[in-house]
């Protein structure tokens, strides 16, 4: 398990760091215990005939805010260290009644479920405020990345261009809740920390020069983030996820490189979704933008969600017994991945393209007839290899397993045999080129099409030039399904 993490920024700007307030590099790569050399002052004996008049000493004004903030200097430096590793997670700490400071963080136990950063901050604040009122702690601090830019804007930074400072929100039992920020600047591939606004050079140095202890557990207190899970009356497991998106599906259709670099595809999807909402537009006009020979762009339009996703057309179907449903909570449970048994023999997971219309059937019916198709993310030639028992794979060998790179998406890594090939195009102008492959994924000598699906592959996502019937191919694929008519 790792420190709670929701959004990360990884680029070259994190590699070089300068901190002018301390005139030295921050302890990130090598974290060591701070060593302080003891200095003993020796006062020589002096014989005086009469005591000297006491000399007046200049009163030094105590910066009370600095005294409070430096209570959490370990966690300020820890937050910086996290940032340098590309982790922008909110973290927190609290001061016990005996003066000891302990850390608190949320921990991810399921990669498919997390909490939005603002909710994390709100939950931390609610927890600590209650403990402060009950007299269980003396103070607390929450650190997060904010939009602070030498102003009063301590709003959470939710996008890369909003990252301006680390805000420390703290509350001591003897004072009001306060926020203070330490601005930073990304410039010329360097990250420069300016120090806490309002603190002197020396005060900032005292905080920034804090050394973290190698191997120390700074988060003695953790709370696990668990995916909500329930079991229906029919014994179906209903589990929530909230981190999924459709970007990989669209990369499979348009080609990953093109989808990431050419804005025209994202613009096309947004404009098509908006067009489908217009009541005056005829069905025929809408179909020009959503209906293609072998692929359909399906839309979900409602008051709380407007989205669009591709569906590969197919007539292949099989008997399916639902066992588990992963509902996508981040899209109001209108999308889901279904898991169960295909033909009462093999494990099958797929993204349900009809979940909005047929949610109740998936939840209540124990046997379904479903159409299954796929979108290939990467396609390569299969290289023969030996099985663990020494058997060499032959020309008829096929297999698949859940994807290790994209778990819980209904994705598979596969070795399949090409039974048929058909060139196809997507978009009205036919600018997206690809193939519909009839792929055998399970070889069964008694049933010819035991598990043989239609799958779309963009030419851009192929790692070789020529497809031929009968060849063996390998790759990764998103499986789709819907209840057959």
PyMOL commands that set and color helices and strands:
alter all, ss='L'
color gray80, all
select helices_A, chain A and resi 12-14+64-84+117-133+160-162+201-208+247-254+256-261+263-277+283-290+329-331+355-364+459-461
alter helices_A, ss='H'
color red, helices_A
select strands_A, chain A and resi 16-18+91-96+101-108+137-146+165-172+178-187+190-196+221-225+229-231+237-241+295-301+306-312+317-328+336-342+346-352+368-381+399-402+411-426+432-442+451-458+472-483
alter strands_A, ss='S'
color yellow, strands_A
deselect
rebuild
show_as cartoon
